[in-house]
Amino acid sequence: MSAGLQQGFAALQAGNAQTALEIARAGGADPNAHYLEGLALRALGEAASALAIFERLAAAHPGMADFANLAGLCLADLGRVDDAVRAFEQALTINPKFVHGAFNLGRALAEAGRLEAAILAYRRALEMDASHLPSRRNLAWCLMSHHDLALAEIEADAALEAAPGDPLSLAVKASALIARKAYGEAASLVGARLTADAPPANAALALGKQGEALEKAGDYGAAFDAWADANHRLKSRFSAEFEAQTGGFSLSHVQILRHWPGKSVDDGTPLDGPAPVFLVGFPRSGTTLIENVLAAHPDIETSDEHPLSSPLIEAAGNTPDAWRVFLKSLPERRNDLRRAYWAGWTTGAPPPGQVFIDKLPLNLAFVGVLSAVFPDARFILALRDPRDCVLSAFKQRFGMNAAMYRMLSLDDAAQYYDAVMQAGEAALANVDAGRQTQIRYEDSLADLDGEVRRLIDFLRLEWTDAVMSYREQAKARFISTPSAPQVVQPLYTSSAGRWRDYDFAMADIRPLLDPWAKKWGYEV
């Protein structure tokens, strides 16, 4: 390898991907130059261009497992998970002892919710190299997510023996201690071992568990501090990406959606395909519980927050002028958009007699768009005391995006709640009363059977006792939200009114949230 290319790889390792790319492109036909170019492009976020390079290298050098592996990483970056899995499997076919291929296969499978297969992939990686810490800690996390906490703790202990401050392993170990009600030990473990320079995302998971342990011990001030520390680390990590973002589910876009111009023109054109039922609300309002109860019905299929509405939201645009153009054009575009919506689901539109529930809570802000494309849709609005909603969202460790970024501070979360509810309320005013209903989280805790019977009637389905056995079915389902551990446990009422234990931190946001609490019938 030339000295110039060596400098390029050094630049890439030092974090200067642009310099590495320039050096690579000056390297001519040298395969190492193409290799460096692909690595630099991926580091710059240009996964599609990097993929093309690694696919050419893989074809030219079929005995090199790393090229197939790198193609898999690019495919995963692009959201093409099934293709990524095939690429990693190809890398392992080329080299059955390629630990990075097995690890990346496990990670892709885990991100797709295929936890059992991911566990097998991580175990395969550890058979190749028992000291491979990334596989060990990810195996522990997958086992915990698969509700096998005993085995998860064994793997976490092994990882912590090798790396005492590993944050993901600390989070798993703390979870096991919390399950045994060893709250003080769990909190102390994280406090003693977590370092200030730990990767923010995994550090936040460990701090979240510390906060949970402290809350269960009744130390609400220290619990709040732990969650605030977690969120501060995440905010520092993601502020450049999300603070100024507009459009989509960003705060600035949601704030103007209350001005949605109304219904679209109906020219009588027959509607193509069925309409979903949209389960909407603010995060932490009980939508995951309701989704999993309903998913136990044999005639109901649910989405687990798959972003099916994205093509519709993108088509509507980001400004009132764009919305008016969108609504005016709908008579000609509506059926194409309906088909685009169903094309995003793995099995397409449901057959007659089946009900499909699109559970993505913050679709509440886009009810105007959704009801325009699907005037035959029904809506279930999940409600919870807004102060509990906002506090609970602040406490949770969500996957980061423009909306969840706003949950990292109580002030932002309260503003987001206000914006979402204003937009949703304005749009639901244009939806026929028979096509919408509400369900309160607190009512579900008090009388789940009664509330679910009411929803089954709203969905025009026959009752089945299977829905009340939802916990067993939920254990076999992949649940992508932070509520997954709670859904498989018996219902408990201690989360209702929890905000009162943190009133010391909520004084500044009460003026924004209390009017909504009063509107929804909660004590102020």
Secondary structure, 3 states (H helix, E strand, C coil): CCHHHHHHHHHHHCCCHHHHHHHHHCCCCCHHHHHHHHHHHHHCCCHHHHHHHHHHHHHHCCCCHHHHHHHHHHHHHCCCHHHHHHHHHHHHHHCCCCHHHHHHHHHHHHHCCCHHHHHHHHHHHHHHCCCCHHHHHHHHHHHHHCCCHHHHHHHHHHHHHHCCCCHHHHHHHHHHHHHCCCHHHHHHHHHHHCCCCCCHHHHHHHHHHHHHHHHHCCCHHHHHHHHHHHHHHHHHHHHHHHCCCCCCCCHHHHHHHHHCCCCCCCCCCCCCCCCCEEEEECCCCCHHHHHHHHHCCCCEEECCCCCCCHHHHHHHCCCHHHHHHHHHHHHHHHHHHHHHHHHCCCCCCCCCCCEEEEECHHHHHHHHHHHHHCCCCEEEEEECCHHHHHHHHHHCCCCCCHHHHHHHCHHHHHHHHHHHHHHHHHHHCCCCHHHEEEEEHHHHHHCHHHHHHHHHHHCCCCCCHHHHHHHHHHHCCCCCCCCHHHHCCCCCCCCCCHHHHHHHHHCCCHHHHHHHHHHCCCCC
